[in-house]
């Protein structure tokens, strides 16, 4: 998938649009260049931004009166428009935030001609529309993978805690993959266990059968049509949990039975219950290595990302209340 996204925005639009949209897209598996995610003390602001502008597959531009009034955002827009003209490709994905067509026409007629999303549709709808606008890249297949039925690319697990006590939550596990075989009709998602009771399991690709297998549970998705070899698919298993996240210290973990280019665990918290301390680890061959997770400034979102994790490892994101 084309998963490198740059978010160009004015600082006045961070809280309402930029930050929560960046978190949603990152939780859905995209590599998001967003200043609060990338920049650390001592980093060169110009060099880091220029790298993001030059290497992104797409750039979300959150257009607003504040965006139009700043030289910095205008510089970013000019650079992106130049890339589009030079490469004859679509890069800019505009979002109008509290703007009318007249407002955009007054700033730039060519920009007004671009199909744009409006922030009034809501963050979830924005994220969904952006995903549908991005087509996957061509894939190259290693000779060692030709005999494997499923080859995974990215995997991301998203947990949304819905109430302050922690009794209710929704989990969404998404994998991007392709197959080398023409007769694949069933997908298995194993290791679905943890605190709480799982119910209402669903898949975006077909009917789901949720079964117990030894000491864990698995979801089998039965496809109506066999998979097309070497086409990238997005497979999501989503389920609700009850009586979960009620301990003083909690954790979510991902067992990596297959090879992934990158993997991530993401947790969203309710407004009235936020984590105090957060830790991250990757465990491989019984060795536990600490990784620093990302924590949003409002402490309503945490994540742990890892590139090219070793097959057979476990990624753990842990916090206390």
N, C-alpha and C positions, 0 to 999 in steps of 0.2 A: 504494500500500500504506500501511497505518497504521504508520508506521515510527518514531514518536517514543516511546522507551521510557525510563522512569525506573527505576533500580535502588535500592530502599530496603533497607539492610542495616546490621548492626552491624559495627564495625571488626574484631572478632574473626573474622568470616566472610569477610574480604576475600581472603585467600590461597587458601582452599580452594574457594570458590564464586564470590563476587562479581566479582573481577578477571578470572579466565579466562572466565566466562560473558559478561561485558561485551565482552571481546575477540572471542569467537566471534560474538556477535550483530552487533557492528559490522562484522566481516569479512563477514557475510552481508547487509549493506546497510542495517541499521537505524541510525537516529540515537539513540545511547544516551547518556542523562544518567547519568554515573558520575563521582563526585567527582574521581578522578585524571585523568579525561579533560578535564573542564571547568574546574576551579578552578586559577587561577594566583595568584601572589603579589599581595596587595593586594585580591583580590576579596572582596566581601561574601558570607560563607557563607550567611546567612539569605536574602538576596535571590536568590542564585543557586539555592538549593534550592527556594525558593518558586516561582520561575519554572518550574523543572523539574516540580514537582508540579502546577502550574496548566495547563501546556501539553502534558503527555504524553498520548499516546493510550492507553497502558497502563503499569502500574507493576508491576514484578516485586518482590515483597516476600519476602525471604529470612528466613523465620521460624525462630527458634532461641531457646534460653534467653537468649543474650546480647541478641537483638533485644527480647525481652519485658522485659528488666531496665533498658532505657535510656529516658529521657524523650524523647530526640531522635527515636528511631525510632517511639515511640508517637505523637508529634506528627505525623509524616509519615503514619502509618496513619490517624489520625483525619481528617486533611485529605483523604486519598484516599477514605475511606469517605463523607465528606460530599459529595464530587463525585459519587460513584456514586448516592447517594440523590437529590441535586438534579437530576442529568441523566438518571436512570433508565437507566444504562448500565453495562456491565461494564468496569472499569478495572483492578482489582486481580487480579494473577496470582500466587497464593501458591506458594512452594516451602518444603516442610518440610525443615529441616536438623537431623538428629539429634533428631527429635521424634516422639512418639506421638500418637495421637488424644486420649488422656487429657490430655497436656500442653497441646494447643491448646484443648481444652474448658475446661480450668482457667483459661485466659487469656481466651478469648472464644468463646461458643457460636455466634454468627453467623459468626465467622471459620472455625470448624471445619466449618460447613455448606458452605463453598465448596470446590469441587473443587480439589485441590492436587496439584502434582508433588512427588516426593520426590527429594532430592539424591542418594540412593543409586543412582539409575538411571544416573548419569554425566553429565558436562558435555555431550557431543555429543548424547545423547538429550534432555537438558533443552532445548538450543537448538532441536532439531528439533520438539519438542512445543510450544514457545512460538510458533514460526513457524506451525504448523498451527492454532493458536488465534486467530491474528490475521487477520481478513478485510480485503481491500483497500477503500480508500475509493472513492467515486464519482469519476470523472474528468471533467474538462471539456476539450473538444477545441477548439483554436484553428482558425479557418477556414483558416489557412495550412497546417495539417497534414492537411486532409481528403483531399488527393491523394497522401499518402505511404503506402506499404504498411506500414511499421513506424515507430512513434514510441516512442523510448526514454525511460524515466523515470530509473532509477538503474542504475549499473553498478559492480560490485565484483570485483576480481581477488584471489584468495587463494592464496598459495604456502606450502606446508609443507615445510620441508627436513627430511629424515628421518634423516640420519646425520651424524656429526661431520665427515667428510671433504667432504661435499657432493655425493656421487655420485648420490644418490637424492632425489627430491622429487615432490610431487603439486601440480598446479595446478588451480584451480577458478575459472572465469570465469562470473560470473552477471550477467545483465541482466534488468531488469524492463521490460516493454514492452506495448503494445497495437497492434492493427492496425485500419485503417479499411476493409479489403477482406475480402470473404467467401471468396476463393479462395486464400488463402495456405497453401501446403502444404510449403514448404521454408524453412528458416532457415539463413543463412550466417554463420559466425563466422570472420572473416579475420584475417590478421596473426599467426597462431600460429607464432611463431618465437623464436629466442633460443639461449642456450647449452644444450647437451645434446640428446639425441635423444628425440623425443616418441613415445610408443606408448600403446596401450590407450586410445584416445579414446572417450568415451562422453557421452551426452546424456540428460537426464531426460525429454525429450519425444519421442524416437523413435530410429530407426536412424541411425547416423552414417556418412558417407563422408568420409574424410580424404584430401585431394588436394593436390598441389603446383600452385601457380599462380605462374609466374614465379619470383621470388626468395624467395617466402614460401610458406606453407601455409594451407589453409582447411579448416574442418569444415562439412559440409552435413548438417543434421538433416532427415530425411524424416518428416513427420508422418503418423500413421495417419488422422487426421481434420483437416479444415481448421480454422483458427483462427476463433473467434467474434469478430466485430468489436466493438471497444470493451470487451473484457474484458481485465483485466490478467493477464499471464502471467509466470511466473518461468522463465527458460531458463538452465540450467547446462550448460556444457561442462567436463568434467573429464578430465584426462589425467595420465599418469606421465611423468617424464623421468629419464634416466640420464646419467651423465657431465656433470653440471651443477654450478654454484656451486662451481667449483674454483679460481677466480682470487682474487688478493689483494683486488681490488675488484670488487664485483658490483652489478648494477642490474636492476630490473624496470620495464618501461615500458608504457603504454597509449596507443595512437593513437585519438584521438576523431574518427572519421569522421562521427559523428552528434552531435546535441545531447543532452546529459544534464542532468537537474536536479542530480545530484551523482555523483561518481565516486571510487573509492578503490582503492589498492593496499595489500595487507596481507601481511606475511611473518611466519611462525612459525619459530623456530629450535630445534634440539635443545639439551638441557641442557648438553652439553659443547662447544658451539660457538656463541658469541654475538657480535654485531657490536660493534665498537669505536666508530667514528664513523658517523653517519647523516646523509644530505642528501636534500632534496627539491626538485624543480623542476617548473615548467610551462613548456613551450616553445611559443610562438605567434609566427608571422611572423618566425621566426629570432631571436626575443628570448627569452632564458632568464631566468626570474624565480624566485628562491629562495623556497621554502616550508618552514617548520619542521615536520618530521614528528613524530608522537607515538612515544615510546619507553617501553615499560613499565619499571617500576622494576627488574625482574629481567632486563631486556634479552632476553627470550625472544620479544617481539612488538613489531613496529614497523608503523606505517601512515601513509599520506598520503592525506588527504581533501581534495576540492575541490568547492565548490558552484558550479553554473552555469558550467562551463568553456567557453571559446569553441570552437565547432566547428572542427575542423582542428588542434587543439592536441595536445600530447603530455604526459602526466603521468609523471614519472620519480622512482622511489624508489631511492636508491643507498646502499651501505654498504661498509665494509671490515672485515676480520676482525681 
